[in-house]
Amino acid sequence: MKSLCVVLLVIAMGTGLWAMPLGTSARGIIPSEIQQVISVDYRALKNSETAMVMKQQVLPDSMKQFEAALKGVGIDPEKDLEQLTFASYRKGKAGTQVVGLAQGTFPTKAVLKKMALRKIKPTKYRTTDMYPMGNGMLMTFLDEFTLAFGNQGALQGALDARDGMVSTLDANSQMADQMSAVDSAPVWSILDQQGTQNMMRSALGD
């Protein structure tokens, strides 16, 4: 983690590519108590073999697990995915939670049909259907092009933000400003002050 942000910046500068900012549905589900956001634009990276290799080397295990979970429900990250983001946020006594956000052209009907054939039934959180996707994670479609996934607590916390129960990322001006400065890069990451301090302590010691 201590070198991740630096390597992400190197990737972005080295590719010379620009990506689309985080979509409205994805942005609206990230709570304001955000600690870190890491995002990868798959469309931009497909044109850079070096960037794809570095992506595999530097991305944290949580994002790799998210990719594996997507494959488990019939979504191929290399073909169907345009952008994959994960956001870690603080949720009171529950501690830090991580929610994944996938944007792309998904075979939504095929995914739901596959789950029905496997007799996988959703659970309700208010009016939202959440489907199990293995490894203790759940997923839900936010719209035709966006799905959110994570463990139950993380996903429910994100849905609370979307439904107006808690404030969203846009209420955190410091992090929102950081994001607007970098989110056109093919790979980017932002950290809040506490997360940055923890990273520096890890790198340099107290």
Phi, psi and chi 1 to 4 in degrees:
 res  aa     phi    psi   chi1   chi2   chi3   chi4
   1 MET       -  -34.0  178.7   64.7   74.4      -
   2 LYS   -65.4  -25.9   63.3 -175.0  179.3 -178.5
   3 SER  -106.3    0.5   59.4      -      -      -
   4 LEU   -62.1  -48.8  176.4   59.6      -      -
   5 CYS   -62.5  -38.6  -66.5      -      -      -
   6 VAL   -64.2  -44.2  174.9      -      -      -
   7 VAL   -66.6  -37.9  177.9      -      -      -
   8 LEU   -60.4  -40.7  -68.4  174.7      -      -
   9 LEU   -64.6  -41.0  179.4   59.3      -      -
  10 VAL   -61.7  -42.7  170.6      -      -      -
  11 ILE   -59.9  -47.8  -66.8  176.2      -      -
  12 ALA   -60.6  -42.2      -      -      -      -
  13 MET   -71.7  -37.0  -66.8  174.5   64.5      -
  14 GLY   -72.2  -30.1      -      -      -      -
  15 THR   -78.0  -29.9   59.9      -      -      -
  16 GLY    65.9   21.4      -      -      -      -
  17 LEU  -108.5  155.4  -58.5  172.3      -      -
  18 TRP  -122.9  143.7  -63.5   96.9      -      -
  19 ALA  -119.6  166.9      -      -      -      -
  20 MET   -77.7  144.0  -67.1  -64.2  -68.9      -
  21 PRO   -64.3  165.3  -20.7   32.6      -      -
  22 LEU   -58.6  133.4 -160.4   61.6      -      -
  23 GLY   -66.7  163.0      -      -      -      -
  24 THR   -61.4  -45.6  -58.4      -      -      -
  25 SER   -62.9  -41.7  -65.6      -      -      -
  26 ALA   -68.1  -44.3      -      -      -      -
  27 ARG   -63.4  -37.0 -169.2 -178.8 -179.4  102.8
  28 GLY   -74.6   -5.7      -      -      -      -
  29 ILE  -106.0   -0.7 -156.1  170.5      -      -
  30 ILE   -89.4  118.8  -60.5  176.1      -      -
  31 PRO   -64.2  158.0  -22.2   34.7      -      -
  32 SER   -70.1  -24.9   62.3      -      -      -
  33 GLU   -79.6   49.2  -67.2  -62.7  -44.9      -
  34 ILE   -77.2  140.6 -168.5   70.8      -      -
  35 GLN  -104.8  -44.2  174.8  176.5  -71.6      -
  36 GLN  -154.5  146.7 -176.8  176.0   24.8      -
  37 VAL  -129.3  132.7 -178.9      -      -      -
  38 ILE  -126.3  131.7  -63.7  177.4      -      -
  39 SER  -135.8  141.5 -174.5      -      -      -
  40 VAL  -127.0  126.2  177.1      -      -      -
  41 ASP   -96.1  107.2 -171.3  -59.4      -      -
  42 TYR   -70.0  -31.4  -79.2   69.6      -      -
  43 ARG   -62.2  -44.8  -63.3  167.5  -56.3  172.0
  44 ALA   -69.1  -39.9      -      -      -      -
  45 LEU   -73.4  -22.9  -68.0 -173.1      -      -
  46 LYS   -60.4  -23.8  -75.4  176.8 -177.6  177.1
  47 ASN   -88.0    2.2  -65.4  -35.6      -      -
  48 SER  -132.3  105.0  172.2      -      -      -
  49 GLU   -62.9  -38.5 -177.8  177.6  -12.8      -
  50 THR   -62.6  -43.9  -59.8      -      -      -
  51 ALA   -63.8  -38.6      -      -      -      -
  52 MET   -64.7  -39.3  -70.7  -63.7  -69.5      -
  53 VAL   -65.4  -45.0  171.2      -      -      -
  54 MET   -65.8  -34.0  -67.7 -175.9   70.8      -
  55 LYS   -57.5  -45.3  174.6 -178.8   79.1   72.2
  56 GLN   -66.5  -29.7  -66.7  -60.1  -37.1      -
  57 GLN   -78.9  -34.3  -67.6  176.2  -15.5      -
  58 VAL  -107.0  -17.9  -55.7      -      -      -
  59 LEU   -70.1  142.1  -69.9 -172.7      -      -
  60 PRO   -68.3  162.0   24.5  -34.4      -      -
  61 ASP   -59.9  -32.7  -70.8  -21.4      -      -
  62 SER   -61.5  -39.4   52.4      -      -      -
  63 MET   -70.9  -37.5 -177.8  170.3  -84.8      -
  64 LYS   -64.5  -36.5  -66.0  175.9 -178.3  177.7
  65 GLN   -66.4  -37.9  -70.1  169.0    6.9      -
  66 PHE   -61.8  -43.1  -72.5  164.3      -      -
  67 GLU   -60.4  -43.4  -73.3 -174.6  -23.4      -
  68 ALA   -64.3  -39.3      -      -      -      -
  69 ALA   -65.5  -37.8      -      -      -      -
  70 LEU   -61.8  -43.2  -71.5  175.4      -      -
  71 LYS   -60.9  -33.5  -69.3  178.9 -179.4  178.7
  72 GLY   -66.0  -21.8      -      -      -      -
  73 VAL  -108.4   15.4  -64.4      -      -      -
  74 GLY    91.6   16.4      -      -      -      -
  75 ILE  -109.1  120.1  -64.3  173.5      -      -
  76 ASP   -91.5  109.9 -174.0  -16.8      -      -
  77 PRO   -55.5  -34.6  -26.0   35.4      -      -
  78 GLU   -73.9  -24.3  -59.2  -59.3  -31.0      -
  79 LYS  -108.0  -42.7  -64.8 -179.9  179.8  178.9
  80 ASP   -94.8  -18.4  -55.6  -36.0      -      -
  81 LEU   -94.0  135.3 -160.0   59.4      -      -
  82 GLU  -105.6  -37.2  -65.8 -177.7   -0.9      -
  83 GLN  -148.8  134.5 -170.2  171.6   31.4      -
  84 LEU  -124.6  127.1 -179.5   61.4      -      -
  85 THR  -130.5  142.5  -57.8      -      -      -
  86 PHE  -129.1  141.2   83.8   83.2      -      -
  87 ALA  -123.6  125.6      -      -      -      -
  88 SER  -101.2  131.8   57.0      -      -      -
  89 TYR  -139.8  158.0   67.1   92.8      -      -
  90 ARG   -91.7  133.0  -60.4  178.6 -179.4   89.3
  91 LYS  -128.0   66.2 -171.1 -176.4  176.5 -174.4
  92 GLY    53.4 -132.5      -      -      -      -
  93 LYS   -67.5  -18.2  -66.2 -178.8 -180.0  179.2
  94 ALA   -74.2  -10.9      -      -      -      -
  95 GLY    79.5 -157.6      -      -      -      -
  96 THR   -80.2  130.1  -58.4      -      -      -
  97 GLN  -116.0  153.5  -56.3  -70.6  -41.8      -
  98 VAL  -126.3  125.0 -179.3      -      -      -
  99 VAL  -118.4  138.1   62.9      -      -      -
 100 GLY   -99.8  145.7      -      -      -      -
 101 LEU  -131.6  119.4  -59.7  160.2      -      -
 102 ALA  -115.0  130.7      -      -      -      -
 103 GLN  -122.5  139.4  -65.3  174.1  -97.9      -
 104 GLY   166.8 -164.1      -      -      -      -
 105 THR  -104.4   97.2  -54.6      -      -      -
 106 PHE   -96.9  145.8  -55.1  120.7      -      -
 107 PRO   -78.5   68.7   30.0  -33.8      -      -
 108 THR   -55.6  -48.9  -53.0      -      -      -
 109 LYS   -62.8  -39.1  -68.0 -178.2  179.7  179.4
 110 ALA   -66.6  -39.5      -      -      -      -
 111 VAL   -62.8  -47.2  170.0      -      -      -
 112 LEU   -67.7  -35.9  -64.8  178.6      -      -
 113 LYS   -65.7  -41.2 -177.6  177.9 -179.7  179.4
 114 LYS   -61.1  -40.8 -179.1  178.1  179.7 -179.9
 115 MET   -67.0  -39.3  -70.3 -174.7  172.9      -
 116 ALA   -63.9  -41.6      -      -      -      -
 117 LEU   -64.3  -32.3  -70.4  173.3      -      -
 118 ARG   -87.2    5.5  -66.3  168.3   60.6 -173.9
 119 LYS    58.0   38.0  -62.7 -177.7  178.8 -179.6
 120 ILE   -91.7  116.4  -62.4  175.0      -      -
 121 LYS  -105.8  144.4  -63.3 -178.2  178.5  179.9
 122 PRO   -79.1  158.1   31.6  -36.7      -      -
 123 THR  -107.8  152.7   56.4      -      -      -
 124 LYS   -95.7  138.1  -73.8  -79.3 -171.2 -178.9
 125 TYR  -126.7  104.4 -174.8   62.1      -      -
 126 ARG    54.7 -115.4  -70.1 -167.9  -72.3  -87.0
 127 THR  -101.8    5.5   60.1      -      -      -
 128 THR   -98.3  132.5  -59.4      -      -      -
 129 ASP   -84.3  127.4  -71.8  -29.0      -      -
 130 MET  -117.4  125.0  -59.2 -171.3  -56.4      -
 131 TYR  -106.0  136.7  -66.8   86.8      -      -
 132 PRO   -69.2  142.1   24.3  -32.6      -      -
 133 MET  -132.1   19.3   59.2 -174.2  -54.2      -
 134 GLY    91.2  161.3      -      -      -      -
 135 ASN    56.5   28.4  -62.8  -35.7      -      -
 136 GLY    76.6   10.4      -      -      -      -
 137 MET  -102.9  153.7  -71.2 -167.9  -74.7      -
 138 LEU  -121.5  158.3  -59.1  168.8      -      -
 139 MET  -138.0  155.5   59.5  169.2  -83.3      -
 140 THR  -148.6  144.1 -173.9      -      -      -
 141 PHE   -83.3  122.2  -73.8   96.7      -      -
 142 LEU   -81.3  -36.5  -56.2  179.0      -      -
 143 ASP  -158.5 -167.9   57.6   36.2      -      -
 144 GLU   -66.1  -21.2 -168.4  174.8   -8.3      -
 145 PHE  -120.5    2.2  -53.7  103.3      -      -
 146 THR  -137.4  133.7  -47.8      -      -      -
 147 LEU  -131.3  151.1   63.6   87.3      -      -
 148 ALA  -117.4  145.9      -      -      -      -
 149 PHE  -152.7  158.2   52.9  105.5      -      -
 150 GLY   163.7 -175.6      -      -      -      -
 151 ASN   -70.8  170.5   64.6   38.3      -      -
 152 GLN   -58.1  -47.4 -178.1  172.8  -25.6      -
 153 GLY   -63.2  -41.7      -      -      -      -
 154 ALA   -66.6  -44.2      -      -      -      -
 155 LEU   -68.6  -40.8 -173.9   56.1      -      -
 156 GLN   -64.7  -38.0  -70.9  179.5  -12.1      -
 157 GLY   -63.5  -38.3      -      -      -      -
 158 ALA   -67.9  -40.2      -      -      -      -
 159 LEU   -66.5  -30.8  -69.6  170.2      -      -
 160 ASP   -60.8  -39.7  -72.8  -16.6      -      -
 161 ALA   -66.6  -45.1      -      -      -      -
 162 ARG   -61.4  -37.5 -175.4 -158.1   61.7  178.9
 163 ASP   -87.9    6.2  -65.0  -17.4      -      -
 164 GLY    81.8   11.8      -      -      -      -
 165 MET   -76.5  -30.7  -51.4  -71.2  -71.8      -
 166 VAL  -134.5  164.7  -62.5      -      -      -
 167 SER   -74.1  154.7   57.4      -      -      -
 168 THR  -101.6  178.6   66.3      -      -      -
 169 LEU   -50.9  -39.2  167.7   69.6      -      -
 170 ASP   -64.1  -17.7  -71.8  -29.6      -      -
 171 ALA   -80.9  -11.0      -      -      -      -
 172 ASN  -101.6   89.5 -173.9  -29.8      -      -
 173 SER   -61.1  -35.9   59.4      -      -      -
 174 GLN   -62.5  -47.9 -177.8 -177.7   23.5      -
 175 MET   -73.7  -35.5  -66.1  -65.1  -82.0      -
 176 ALA   -63.6  -39.4      -      -      -      -
 177 ASP   -66.8  -41.2  -71.7  -14.2      -      -
 178 GLN   -59.8  -43.6  -77.3 -168.4   51.1      -
 179 MET   -63.5  -44.2 -176.9  179.0  -67.2      -
 180 SER   -62.9  -23.4   64.3      -      -      -
 181 ALA   -81.0  -18.8      -      -      -      -
 182 VAL  -127.2  -12.0  -60.3      -      -      -
 183 ASP   -76.2    5.9   67.1   -1.6      -      -
 184 SER   -94.0   -1.0   59.6      -      -      -
 185 ALA   -81.4  152.5      -      -      -      -
 186 PRO   -66.9  -29.0   23.0  -33.6      -      -
 187 VAL  -137.7  127.0 -174.1      -      -      -
 188 TRP  -149.7  161.6   56.7  -93.5      -      -
 189 SER  -149.6  145.2  176.6      -      -      -
 190 ILE  -130.0  151.1   58.4  173.1      -      -
 191 LEU  -131.2  145.0  -82.4  166.9      -      -
 192 ASP   -80.5  178.4   72.0  -12.0      -      -
 193 GLN   -60.8  -45.5 -177.3  176.7   10.5      -
 194 GLN   -65.5  -40.9 -177.8  176.4  -19.8      -
 195 GLY   -63.6  -38.9      -      -      -      -
 196 THR   -64.8  -42.3  -58.4      -      -      -
 197 GLN   -62.0  -42.9  -69.8  172.9  -12.0      -
 198 ASN   -63.0  -39.4  -69.2  -19.6      -      -
 199 MET   -64.2  -42.9 -178.6 -175.3   70.1      -
 200 MET   -67.0  -38.5  -65.6  -56.7  -66.3      -
 201 ARG   -63.1  -39.7  -70.0 -166.1 -176.1   99.3
 202 SER   -63.5  -38.2  176.5      -      -      -
 203 ALA   -79.2  -39.1      -      -      -      -
 204 LEU  -113.4  -14.4  -56.5  175.3      -      -
 205 GLY    86.5  163.7      -      -      -      -
 206 ASP   -62.0      -  -67.8  -22.2      -      -
